Amino acid sequence: MNSKEKPSRLTVYLPEKAREELLNIANNTGLSQSHLVVLATHSLIANYKTKGNTIFSDLLGIGSNLNGIDSNRYTIAVAEKEGKYEV
């Protein structure tokens, strides 16, 4: 992006717990919540370029039980709800 380009704006909706945790990280690091989201986005993009789709299975813990939730069942349930998967 050259110095004359204006960054685009994106509205993101977060669950309240995630928003609280983001605020805590911002307070602890001295970085703004917006800056943290931009850093996380850059990290996601870099990881995706390096590892491809495997990062999503890593992030979602596919094949493992994450916080008491079978992530495979959760992923399928979300896909079914969005009409992207049929049983």
Disulfide bonds with the S-S distance in Angstrom:
none
